Amino acid sequence: MLTWDELVDICSLQMPVPNPVIFERALKDLAEPEFARITECLEAEKLYTTVVDTNNYELPMGVVRIKMVYYKGRKLDPVKVENLKSGEQYQSGDGTTLRTGRPQKYYTQNDRLYLVPCPTEAAALRVHFATLPVYTTRKYIAQTGTTTTILYLDIGIPGLATDTVTFSNVTRSLTGACSAYSYTGNRHKYTVAAMAGQVAGDIIEIPTYPYIPSIPEIDVMKLIPYALAMGYSFRENTTKYERKMAEFFAGAESVKNERAMRAYPEDVVTDNPVIR
């Protein structure tokens, strides 16, 4: 599998630019998420335990499309909230008393999954979905001067470079260690202590494991046109920028069509990609 450094090197050989970071950021922050969105080549699942008389549950970050929802092993039917019939969701006409029972349908709204009717027991709820790559936040910009910094990172613990993470300021002589963390929702909250001398505007870098592509290995080369387009944009070469972007989208559409022709079953999923 190609590493990000190897992908960046390929881009640089084709079109050198003053700062190769343009290519790296384009690949990991722009090209790969867009490719995953178009092709739905990354699939994942999340397991919940329903709560009695609670009809909605927070979806993971980066969901592209819900594919399957199972309640106690039974597949639920998707529905648009505007298509729910009178009495399906609420007991009365006032729209406040939820109808309870064994869920039969689901819909999504504001990044939450809603079950209809509302479950009456704690049971297994399994959601299959197409997802975007999972990333880490590599930099934090201090908003105010403080000796304790709270960071919210969309990354699991295995994605951090060490158990005790050192945060190094890249503009001034300043370091601090991660002293504690807690998990809230789908985000990890880190308390970084001993940040003496931090002032507003400081940029703190977080060391992580080397990044590897999350999309299938066979498709990683299809990210290159996007990165090259960003390089041409940097050079203000609109013609070549548009040409490379068109090449990227054509490649992504071809992968999408190939996956459809191979008839990937909707209920075959893999774990969320992680940074190793």
BAFI-3210 file (N, C-alpha, C; in Angstrom, 3 decimals, decimal comma, padded with zeros to 6 digits):
// residues 276
n [1|2|3|4|5|6|7|8|9|10|11|12|13|14|15|16|17|18|19|20|21|22|23|24|25|26|27|28|29|30|31|32|33|34|35|36|37|38|39|40|41|42|43|44|45|46|47|48|49|50|51|52|53|54|55|56|57|58|59|60|61|62|63|64|65|66|67|68|69|70|71|72|73|74|75|76|77|78|79|80|81|82|83|84|85|86|87|88|89|90|91|92|93|94|95|96|97|98|99|100|101|102|103|104|105|106|107|108|109|110|111|112|113|114|115|116|117|118|119|120|121|122|123|124|125|126|127|128|129|130|131|132|133|134|135|136|137|138|139|140|141|142|143|144|145|146|147|148|149|150|151|152|153|154|155|156|157|158|159|160|161|162|163|164|165|166|167|168|169|170|171|172|173|174|175|176|177|178|179|180|181|182|183|184|185|186|187|188|189|190|191|192|193|194|195|196|197|198|199|200|201|202|203|204|205|206|207|208|209|210|211|212|213|214|215|216|217|218|219|220|221|222|223|224|225|226|227|228|229|230|231|232|233|234|235|236|237|238|239|240|241|242|243|244|245|246|247|248|249|250|251|252|253|254|255|256|257|258|259|260|261|262|263|264|265|266|267|268|269|270|271|272|273|274|275|276]
n.u [000,838|000,505|002,111|001,277|003,387|004,618|002,606|002,521|005,108|004,871|003,066|004,632|006,710|005,388|004,479|006,164|005,849|006,176|005,582|005,205|003,349|000,877|000,007|-000,131|-002,112|-004,244|-004,625|-005,292|-007,185|-009,040|-009,216|-009,449|-011,739|-013,746|-013,677|-014,474|-017,033|-018,337|-018,038|-018,783|-017,123|-016,148|-017,285|-019,130|-020,120|-022,254|-022,979|-025,683|-027,369|-030,654|-032,614|-035,147|-038,163|-036,883|-036,482|-034,563|-031,158|-027,717|-025,944|-022,869|-019,981|-019,417|-021,110|-022,189|-024,299|-027,081|-027,353|-028,418|-030,563|-030,941|-033,086|-033,008|-032,169|-033,943|-034,686|-035,240|-037,530|-036,750|-037,904|-039,226|-039,598|-041,716|-043,404|-044,536|-047,372|-050,430|-050,572|-048,587|-046,211|-046,908|-049,049|-051,286|-053,132|-051,778|-049,095|-047,084|-046,991|-045,268|-045,695|-045,340|-043,588|-042,538|-039,928|-040,461|-039,791|-037,436|-035,977|-033,830|-032,576|-031,104|-028,525|-029,202|-030,636|-033,889|-036,351|-039,311|-042,177|-041,410|-038,954|-039,639|-037,962|-034,614|-032,498|-030,675|-029,426|-028,449|-026,529|-025,767|-023,629|-022,439|-019,354|-017,245|-013,618|-011,845|-010,363|-007,626|-007,246|-004,654|-003,552|-003,901|-005,195|-004,610|-007,072|-007,231|-005,088|-003,899|-003,370|-004,300|-005,592|-008,393|-009,105|-011,010|-011,075|-011,646|-011,094|-010,033|-008,503|-006,412|-005,363|-003,562|-000,153|001,331|000,775|000,863|000,458|002,409|002,178|003,427|004,426|004,629|005,505|006,644|008,692|007,373|005,733|003,447|001,780|-000,650|-002,962|-005,361|-008,332|-011,656|-014,524|-016,997|-020,018|-019,253|-016,745|-013,480|-012,460|-009,828|-007,812|-005,324|-002,669|-000,254|000,499|001,975|002,566|001,264|-000,273|-002,816|-003,303|-001,167|000,105|-000,407|000,994|000,000|001,459|001,051|000,397|001,954|000,125|-002,076|-003,616|-007,183|-009,048|-009,783|-006,842|-006,447|-007,498|-006,136|-004,406|-006,092|-006,568|-004,657|-005,059|-006,753|-005,129|-003,122|-004,662|-005,114|-002,553|-002,233|-004,195|-003,017|-001,029|-002,548|-003,485|-006,046|-007,133|-005,711|-006,300|-009,112|-009,156|-007,801|-009,464|-011,782|-010,814|-010,401|-013,066|-014,227|-012,820|-013,648|-016,388|-016,289|-015,343|-017,472|-019,494|-018,390|-018,440|-021,183|-021,859|-020,643|-022,316|-022,258|-023,246|-025,589|-025,489|-022,962|-020,254|-017,439|-015,097|-014,805|-012,398|-009,156|-006,460|-003,278]
n.v [-001,192|002,228|004,871|008,053|009,799|008,679|009,048|011,836|012,317|011,281|013,127|015,461|014,870|014,936|017,543|019,911|022,038|025,058|024,372|021,268|020,484|021,241|019,221|017,032|017,844|018,147|015,522|014,023|015,567|016,468|015,065|012,235|012,088|013,117|011,266|008,962|009,734|009,910|007,321|005,580|003,682|003,040|001,265|000,771|-000,209|000,363|-000,435|-000,317|-000,096|-000,032|002,390|002,350|003,882|005,860|007,403|008,296|008,356|009,188|009,555|008,185|010,248|011,508|009,993|008,898|007,632|005,878|002,409|-000,046|-000,912|-002,693|-004,061|-005,983|-008,009|-007,873|-006,407|-002,966|-000,679|002,028|005,430|008,585|011,398|013,061|011,375|009,727|008,141|009,339|008,826|006,879|007,677|009,145|008,879|010,442|013,193|015,496|015,500|014,963|012,753|009,883|007,011|003,722|000,557|-002,290|-001,303|-000,536|001,031|003,550|006,838|009,580|012,573|015,675|014,544|012,375|009,198|008,025|005,970|004,232|002,563|004,036|002,303|-000,194|-001,600|-002,476|-003,262|-004,861|-002,756|-002,321|-000,569|-000,127|001,562|003,826|005,511|008,372|008,823|008,418|010,886|012,536|015,462|017,521|019,908|022,578|025,707|028,118|029,973|031,709|032,926|030,490|027,999|025,514|023,420|022,472|019,950|018,753|015,886|014,136|011,222|007,912|006,394|004,562|005,911|007,794|008,784|008,011|006,719|008,709|011,744|014,208|017,630|019,916|023,214|024,934|027,409|028,645|028,062|025,602|023,086|020,432|017,891|015,318|014,990|013,844|012,229|011,961|010,179|011,338|011,118|010,759|011,706|012,408|013,836|015,723|016,733|018,989|019,654|021,753|023,780|026,120|029,510|029,665|031,540|033,476|032,516|030,805|027,897|024,551|021,449|018,058|015,024|012,151|008,772|007,722|008,662|006,638|005,662|005,299|004,379|001,690|-000,089|-000,473|001,763|004,083|005,545|007,024|009,315|011,158|013,033|014,946|016,083|017,180|019,039|020,878|021,832|023,123|025,032|026,519|027,646|029,258|028,356|027,962|026,462|023,948|023,170|022,741|020,683|018,576|018,213|017,335|014,925|013,566|013,346|011,830|009,438|008,691|008,312|006,137|004,119|003,998|003,052|000,581|-000,771|-000,940|-002,618|-004,956|-005,630|-005,301|-006,633|-005,042|-005,504|-006,246|-005,357|-003,480|-002,815|000,484|002,551|003,031|005,045|003,823]
n.w [000,000|-000,795|000,946|002,486|002,115|-000,133|-002,036|-002,075|-003,037|-005,631|-006,710|-006,498|-008,267|-010,673|-010,819|-009,488|-006,650|-004,653|-001,994|-000,790|001,067|000,271|-001,430|000,338|002,187|000,435|-000,401|001,980|003,363|001,510|-001,078|-000,449|001,387|-000,361|-002,440|-001,065|-000,397|-002,889|-004,012|-002,007|-000,851|001,621|004,302|007,317|010,658|013,470|016,785|018,996|022,170|022,771|024,555|026,960|026,100|024,650|021,641|019,822|018,559|018,574|015,557|014,176|013,440|010,144|008,532|005,411|004,063|005,310|005,283|006,217|008,927|011,851|014,261|017,048|015,366|013,265|010,191|009,730|008,173|006,025|006,215|005,247|007,314|006,736|005,490|007,317|008,657|010,142|013,577|013,636|014,850|017,117|019,993|020,348|018,895|019,535|019,118|020,990|022,729|022,546|020,488|021,540|021,318|019,373|017,340|013,899|011,750|010,568|010,588|009,655|011,122|011,595|012,182|013,764|014,574|014,297|015,776|014,955|016,007|019,284|021,180|023,700|025,289|026,355|023,839|021,108|018,624|015,391|013,085|009,738|007,517|004,944|005,077|005,829|005,803|008,933|010,805|012,509|014,547|013,869|014,539|016,893|017,566|019,872|021,565|023,709|026,334|028,555|031,105|030,990|028,557|026,679|024,465|021,756|020,036|017,069|017,127|017,859|020,764|019,887|017,736|018,553|018,976|021,212|024,533|026,461|025,342|023,824|023,410|021,264|020,862|017,821|017,189|019,333|022,259|023,912|025,645|026,471|028,345|027,768|030,167|030,947|029,768|028,412|027,199|025,122|023,580|020,242|020,396|021,653|024,608|025,636|028,294|028,562|030,436|032,188|030,412|030,562|029,825|027,425|024,873|023,187|019,842|019,617|018,033|018,353|017,859|017,370|017,812|015,814|014,709|011,605|008,750|006,850|003,756|003,760|001,965|-000,402|-001,424|-004,164|-005,287|-004,547|-006,206|-007,722|-006,380|-006,966|-009,212|-007,994|-005,993|-007,606|-008,936|-006,895|-006,650|-009,128|-008,789|-006,795|-008,293|-009,802|-012,240|-013,987|-016,117|-016,180|-013,608|-013,673|-015,547|-014,252|-012,041|-013,289|-014,243|-011,857|-010,797|-012,815|-012,524|-009,959|-010,362|-012,097|-010,421|-008,635|-010,344|-011,056|-008,608|-008,241|-010,367|-009,558|-007,635|-004,715|-001,636|000,486|003,202|003,927|005,758|007,010|009,671|011,110|009,489|010,852|012,084|011,963]
ca.u [000,000|001,254|001,987|000,982|004,637|004,825|001,632|002,991|006,280|004,391|002,528|005,734|007,456|004,599|004,359|006,713|005,333|007,030|005,297|004,537|002,265|-000,360|-000,402|-000,494|-003,418|-005,254|-004,879|-005,938|-008,296|-009,995|-009,399|-009,947|-013,140|-014,633|-013,706|-015,291|-018,424|-018,892|-018,030|-019,268|-016,214|-015,867|-018,505|-018,899|-021,325|-022,239|-023,906|-026,291|-028,372|-031,733|-033,030|-036,601|-038,874|-036,020|-036,689|-033,528|-029,799|-026,738|-025,213|-021,429|-019,558|-018,962|-022,021|-022,562|-025,635|-027,495|-027,667|-029,273|-030,771|-031,552|-033,493|-033,124|-031,945|-034,948|-034,416|-036,245|-037,803|-036,490|-039,053|-039,038|-040,458|-042,939|-044,265|-045,119|-048,819|-050,973|-050,659|-047,432|-045,152|-047,464|-050,285|-052,402|-052,994|-051,052|-047,710|-046,158|-046,917|-044,723|-046,237|-044,307|-043,754|-041,351|-039,657|-040,683|-039,238|-036,480|-035,639|-032,725|-032,827|-030,098|-027,464|-029,712|-031,461|-035,155|-037,052|-040,766|-042,454|-040,355|-038,747|-040,077|-036,992|-033,208|-032,238|-029,592|-029,718|-027,237|-026,650|-024,750|-023,620|-021,246|-018,746|-016,039|-012,453|-011,713|-009,117|-007,253|-006,908|-003,206|-003,135|-004,857|-004,808|-005,107|-007,918|-006,915|-003,986|-004,360|-002,408|-004,962|-006,260|-009,326|-009,150|-011,964|-010,480|-012,465|-010,162|-009,973|-007,233|-005,331|-004,809|-002,550|001,181|001,778|-000,249|000,938|000,719|003,072|001,749|004,550|004,119|005,523|005,965|007,358|009,191|006,283|005,234|002,510|001,394|-002,062|-003,081|-006,600|-009,286|-012,934|-015,226|-018,333|-020,587|-018,274|-015,566|-012,633|-012,140|-008,519|-007,378|-003,874|-002,211|001,131|000,729|002,384|003,114|000,463|-000,986|-003,728|-002,631|-000,187|-000,280|000,102|000,921|-000,218|002,096|000,205|000,998|001,966|-001,190|-002,150|-004,913|-008,262|-009,809|-009,140|-005,507|-006,515|-008,035|-005,444|-003,806|-007,124|-006,586|-003,600|-005,536|-007,295|-004,007|-002,488|-005,552|-004,843|-001,280|-002,492|-004,944|-002,013|-000,326|-003,567|-003,650|-007,432|-007,394|-005,221|-007,052|-010,403|-008,908|-007,462|-010,645|-012,662|-010,219|-010,666|-014,477|-014,478|-012,285|-014,501|-017,646|-016,035|-015,279|-018,851|-020,215|-017,830|-018,955|-022,589|-021,921|-020,256|-023,462|-021,867|-024,423|-025,704|-025,276|-021,565|-019,609|-016,139|-014,933|-014,376|-010,954|-008,438|-005,077|-002,428]
ca.v [000,000|003,475|005,776|009,427|010,380|008,194|009,738|013,224|012,290|011,120|014,432|016,410|014,541|015,346|018,989|020,475|023,318|025,545|023,732|019,973|020,289|021,421|017,913|016,181|018,273|017,861|014,081|013,477|016,388|016,791|014,031|010,965|012,186|013,292|009,979|008,055|010,193|009,583|005,885|004,802|002,534|002,741|000,874|000,555|-000,486|000,804|-001,178|000,429|-000,751|000,944|002,819|002,329|005,153|006,822|007,074|008,805|007,992|009,971|008,826|008,457|011,331|011,113|009,089|009,317|007,113|004,711|001,303|-001,032|-000,784|-003,903|-004,035|-007,371|-008,879|-007,672|-005,226|-001,908|-000,003|003,475|006,263|010,017|011,822|013,661|010,319|008,959|008,269|009,815|007,796|005,974|008,156|009,684|008,266|011,364|014,194|016,696|015,398|014,976|011,446|008,925|005,667|002,777|-000,796|-002,805|-000,449|-001,088|001,948|004,536|007,976|010,374|014,011|016,386|013,620|011,413|008,118|007,945|004,708|004,346|003,346|004,136|000,986|-000,375|-002,421|-002,362|-004,341|-004,589|-001,960|-002,346|000,361|-000,234|002,830|004,264|006,518|009,093|008,412|008,964|011,657|013,203|016,883|017,567|021,203|023,325|027,114|028,635|031,161|032,604|032,488|029,618|026,955|024,235|023,446|021,388|019,620|017,742|015,259|013,092|010,123|006,959|006,333|003,919|006,786|008,681|008,221|007,406|006,764|010,071|012,545|015,490|018,679|020,831|024,450|025,035|028,790|029,093|026,962|025,295|021,715|020,033|016,486|015,003|014,480|013,090|012,303|011,300|009,933|011,912|010,939|010,139|012,554|012,242|015,118|015,646|017,864|019,132|020,505|022,216|024,572|027,436|030,414|029,682|032,780|033,385|032,434|029,723|026,703|023,373|020,261|016,813|013,934|010,983|007,751|008,083|008,472|005,740|005,798|004,472|003,803|000,469|000,127|-000,439|003,049|005,243|006,356|007,894|010,562|012,053|014,191|015,962|016,790|017,988|020,177|021,872|022,458|024,067|026,153|027,337|028,383|030,047|027,812|027,511|025,446|022,648|022,833|022,178|019,435|017,549|017,932|016,517|013,588|012,960|012,980|010,736|008,232|008,314|007,793|004,806|003,186|003,861|002,187|-000,769|-001,377|-001,257|-003,769|-006,149|-005,896|-005,495|-006,720|-003,898|-005,853|-006,617|-004,157|-003,628|-001,893|001,829|002,649|003,731|005,418|002,878]
ca.w [000,000|-000,832|002,081|002,054|001,615|-001,499|-002,882|-002,218|-003,916|-007,005|-007,118|-006,647|-009,481|-011,828|-010,873|-008,256|-006,171|-003,573|-000,712|-001,017|002,035|-000,496|-001,910|001,473|002,709|-000,582|-000,409|003,171|003,837|000,449|-002,097|000,074|001,817|-001,511|-003,140|-000,260|-000,471|-004,203|-004,309|-000,855|-000,779|003,026|004,996|008,743|011,427|014,863|017,618|020,090|023,002|022,871|025,885|027,069|025,896|023,952|020,227|018,923|018,923|017,813|014,523|014,155|012,561|008,821|007,827|004,057|003,801|006,071|004,375|006,877|010,366|012,399|015,665|017,507|014,220|012,233|009,384|009,790|006,905|006,039|005,888|005,430|008,417|006,199|004,969|008,411|008,718|011,406|014,596|013,638|015,741|018,365|020,463|020,242|017,855|019,966|018,671|022,128|023,382|021,595|020,416|021,927|020,820|018,703|016,172|012,567|010,762|011,060|009,738|010,195|011,201|012,401|012,599|014,738|014,042|015,027|015,644|014,986|017,210|020,291|021,810|025,087|026,003|025,971|022,884|020,168|017,430|014,567|011,961|008,691|006,787|004,220|005,947|005,426|006,594|010,282|010,882|013,746|014,490|014,082|015,073|017,689|017,694|021,141|021,457|024,814|027,163|029,628|031,466|030,736|027,263|026,423|023,057|021,336|018,874|016,464|016,912|018,948|021,479|019,134|016,720|019,109|018,800|022,463|025,579|026,981|024,149|024,045|022,509|021,105|020,161|016,674|017,003|020,523|023,074|024,821|025,538|027,510|028,227|027,911|031,531|031,153|028,671|028,636|025,945|025,130|022,257|019,347|020,451|022,817|025,235|026,266|029,109|028,416|031,525|032,164|029,210|031,044|028,819|026,203|024,600|022,051|018,551|019,596|017,284|019,040|017,010|018,080|017,072|015,609|013,871|010,184|008,151|005,703|003,100|004,269|000,870|-000,908|-001,998|-005,622|-005,736|-004,001|-007,267|-008,284|-005,616|-007,436|-009,978|-007,096|-005,380|-008,652|-009,186|-005,850|-007,001|-010,228|-008,220|-006,105|-009,345|-010,500|-013,586|-013,946|-017,142|-015,733|-012,395|-014,073|-016,254|-013,276|-011,230|-014,121|-014,263|-010,553|-010,674|-013,754|-011,901|-008,837|-010,905|-012,659|-009,292|-008,151|-011,279|-010,952|-007,374|-008,475|-011,262|-008,804|-006,755|-003,331|-000,765|001,386|004,602|004,162|006,261|007,660|010,772|010,756|009,304|011,922|011,797|012,688]
c.u [000,872|001,037|001,649|002,236|004,898|003,846|002,066|004,184|005,859|003,837|003,644|006,540|006,705|004,497|004,875|006,067|006,216|006,824|004,539|003,431|000,913|-000,887|-000,883|-001,870|-004,534|-005,622|-005,714|-007,164|-009,382|-010,270|-010,019|-011,383|-014,111|-014,774|-014,607|-016,761|-019,074|-019,060|-018,679|-018,432|-015,814|-017,179|-018,177|-020,207|-021,149|-023,323|-024,388|-027,060|-029,470|-032,077|-034,553|-037,165|-037,974|-036,028|-035,587|-032,140|-028,821|-026,013|-023,721|-021,118|-019,149|-019,863|-022,384|-023,997|-025,897|-027,898|-028,647|-029,392|-031,504|-031,886|-033,781|-033,041|-032,950|-034,689|-035,566|-036,386|-037,480|-037,751|-038,658|-040,034|-041,766|-043,900|-044,854|-046,620|-049,256|-051,104|-049,495|-046,398|-045,693|-048,798|-051,498|-052,134|-052,216|-049,571|-046,699|-045,981|-046,473|-045,466|-045,093|-044,629|-042,453|-041,113|-039,840|-039,985|-038,190|-036,383|-034,508|-033,072|-031,774|-029,062|-027,904|-030,615|-032,708|-035,845|-038,552|-041,362|-041,270|-040,188|-039,167|-039,101|-035,580|-032,866|-031,161|-030,113|-028,423|-027,457|-025,484|-024,801|-022,338|-020,683|-017,597|-014,859|-012,455|-010,360|-008,838|-007,076|-005,421|-002,734|-004,275|-004,340|-005,443|-005,921|-007,602|-005,712|-004,499|-003,269|-003,016|-005,771|-007,161|-009,390|-010,211|-011,452|-011,378|-011,585|-010,194|-008,595|-006,134|-004,693|-003,728|-001,199|001,692|000,652|-000,298|001,377|001,365|002,626|002,859|004,124|005,113|006,047|006,765|007,823|008,164|005,834|004,253|002,085|-000,103|-002,257|-004,317|-007,460|-010,582|-013,631|-016,630|-018,913|-019,614|-016,959|-014,795|-012,229|-010,841|-008,251|-005,857|-003,387|-000,766|001,461|001,137|002,977|002,326|-000,268|-001,860|-002,938|-001,569|-000,740|000,388|-000,077|000,811|000,436|001,171|000,981|001,027|000,624|-001,100|-003,515|-005,949|-009,034|-009,104|-007,844|-005,554|-006,918|-007,201|-004,839|-004,823|-007,269|-005,636|-004,122|-006,088|-006,163|-003,294|-003,337|-005,326|-003,520|-001,444|-003,290|-004,004|-001,249|-001,257|-003,688|-005,035|-007,708|-006,959|-005,914|-008,366|-010,234|-008,635|-008,658|-011,628|-012,146|-010,495|-012,113|-014,844|-013,992|-013,155|-015,818|-017,456|-015,967|-016,672|-019,636|-019,718|-018,356|-020,416|-022,728|-021,552|-021,315|-023,032|-023,105|-024,425|-025,345|-023,874|-020,809|-018,236|-016,084|-014,575|-012,873|-010,321|-007,046|-004,186|-001,095]
c.v [001,240|004,268|007,166|010,090|009,957|008,850|011,182|013,284|012,144|012,431|015,433|016,156|014,997|016,850|019,598|021,822|023,772|024,816|022,423|019,684|020,463|020,072|017,025|016,549|017,975|016,386|013,644|014,266|016,613|015,611|012,758|011,063|012,321|011,989|008,992|008,442|009,760|008,082|005,026|003,534|002,183|002,448|000,542|000,178|000,053|000,046|-000,303|-000,544|000,273|001,215|002,879|003,733|006,253|006,475|007,552|008,571|008,726|009,092|009,111|009,628|010,758|010,162|009,686|008,891|005,905|003,615|000,310|-000,669|-002,028|-003,682|-005,472|-008,336|-008,717|-006,351|-004,227|-001,244|001,486|004,238|007,724|010,495|012,405|012,609|009,427|009,210|008,739|008,648|006,833|006,368|008,608|009,018|009,164|012,391|015,414|016,643|015,385|013,599|010,396|007,587|004,699|001,386|-001,301|-001,964|-001,199|-000,268|002,847|005,682|008,740|011,848|014,630|015,442|012,661|010,405|007,993|006,616|004,921|002,936|003,320|002,790|000,961|-001,219|-002,116|-003,547|-003,898|-003,834|-001,871|-001,497|000,149|001,038|002,989|005,454|007,242|008,573|009,083|009,643|012,132|014,688|017,009|018,881|021,833|024,752|027,667|029,913|032,182|032,065|031,658|028,608|025,565|024,345|022,233|021,167|018,558|017,160|014,133|011,903|009,201|006,944|005,646|004,828|007,715|007,988|007,511|007,492|008,137|010,975|013,859|016,477|019,722|022,070|024,643|026,450|029,302|027,874|026,642|023,858|021,452|018,608|016,325|014,340|013,642|013,173|011,628|011,160|010,487|011,836|010,173|010,911|012,277|013,619|014,968|016,913|017,911|020,131|020,956|022,980|026,000|028,271|030,452|031,008|032,588|033,383|031,365|028,534|025,506|022,167|019,006|015,678|012,736|009,936|008,229|007,759|007,527|005,909|004,848|003,788|002,555|000,760|000,267|000,935|004,268|006,134|007,328|009,199|011,604|013,233|015,305|016,782|017,677|019,209|021,269|022,591|023,473|025,269|027,110|028,200|029,286|029,639|027,167|026,379|024,069|022,206|022,143|020,823|018,298|017,212|017,061|015,075|012,855|012,480|011,847|009,414|007,750|007,719|006,387|003,760|002,941|002,903|000,745|-001,491|-001,772|-002,499|-005,064|-006,520|-006,221|-005,586|-005,593|-004,246|-006,387|-005,362|-004,507|-002,662|-000,504|001,840|003,424|004,076|004,510|003,508]
c.w [000,000|000,448|001,563|001,498|000,178|-002,471|-003,134|-003,156|-005,378|-007,541|-007,388|-007,910|-010,724|-011,954|-009,573|-007,925|-005,017|-002,251|-000,932|-000,016|001,356|-000,941|-000,762|002,009|001,720|-000,572|000,787|003,605|002,794|-000,470|-001,524|000,595|000,648|-002,287|-002,388|-000,319|-001,777|-004,380|-003,227|-000,664|000,646|003,734|006,442|009,407|012,837|015,611|018,766|020,974|023,221|024,333|025,908|026,950|025,321|022,469|019,304|019,497|018,004|016,810|014,629|013,233|011,207|008,079|006,464|003,745|004,692|005,090|004,980|008,348|010,843|013,875|016,087|016,326|013,100|011,507|009,467|008,424|007,011|005,648|006,045|006,476|007,900|005,658|006,063|008,473|010,097|012,382|014,629|014,683|017,097|018,702|020,224|019,161|018,265|019,612|019,794|022,769|022,375|021,647|020,712|021,390|020,228|017,465|014,854|011,485|011,407|010,073|010,406|010,138|012,112|013,018|013,704|014,034|014,914|014,726|015,791|014,993|018,184|021,011|023,276|025,899|025,525|025,080|021,905|018,945|016,635|013,324|011,007|007,864|005,976|004,986|005,267|006,245|007,964|010,396|012,299|013,501|014,803|014,686|015,863|017,818|018,963|020,927|022,541|025,572|028,326|029,954|031,290|029,454|027,124|024,917|022,806|020,020|018,373|016,107|018,117|019,585|020,667|018,100|017,234|019,122|020,049|023,472|026,240|025,845|024,526|022,977|022,438|020,324|019,029|016,463|018,197|021,294|024,159|024,606|026,667|027,284|028,424|029,273|031,751|029,908|029,095|027,301|026,057|023,731|021,382|019,371|021,732|023,332|026,014|027,077|029,077|029,452|031,290|030,890|029,578|029,917|027,532|026,063|023,369|020,746|018,471|018,810|017,932|018,135|017,858|017,287|016,985|014,831|012,422|009,556|006,962|005,054|003,688|003,153|000,353|-001,651|-003,515|-006,148|-005,332|-005,083|-007,882|-007,511|-006,200|-008,254|-009,100|-006,483|-006,394|-008,975|-008,154|-006,116|-008,118|-009,741|-007,499|-007,102|-010,154|-011,970|-013,652|-014,928|-016,676|-014,452|-012,762|-014,768|-015,266|-012,381|-012,004|-014,174|-012,958|-010,453|-011,634|-013,169|-010,760|-009,327|-011,486|-011,552|-008,734|-009,036|-011,216|-009,720|-007,541|-009,358|-010,541|-007,768|-005,335|-002,456|000,254|002,824|004,882|004,561|006,808|008,818|010,256|010,517|010,455|011,447|012,620|013,016]
res [m|l|t|w|d|e|l|v|d|i|c|s|l|q|m|p|v|p|n|p|v|i|f|e|r|a|l|k|d|l|a|e|p|e|f|a|r|i|t|e|c|l|e|a|e|k|l|y|t|t|v|v|d|t|n|n|y|e|l|p|m|g|v|v|r|i|k|m|v|y|y|k|g|r|k|l|d|p|v|k|v|e|n|l|k|s|g|e|q|y|q|s|g|d|g|t|t|l|r|t|g|r|p|q|k|y|y|t|q|n|d|r|l|y|l|v|p|c|p|t|e|a|a|a|l|r|v|h|f|a|t|l|p|v|y|t|t|r|k|y|i|a|q|t|g|t|t|t|t|i|l|y|l|d|i|g|i|p|g|l|a|t|d|t|v|t|f|s|n|v|t|r|s|l|t|g|a|c|s|a|y|s|y|t|g|n|r|h|k|y|t|v|a|a|m|a|g|q|v|a|g|d|i|i|e|i|p|t|y|p|y|i|p|s|i|p|e|i|d|v|m|k|l|i|p|y|a|l|a|m|g|y|s|f|r|e|n|t|t|k|y|e|r|k|m|a|e|f|f|a|g|a|e|s|v|k|n|e|r|a|m|r|a|y|p|e|d|v|v|t|d|n|p|v|i|r]
***
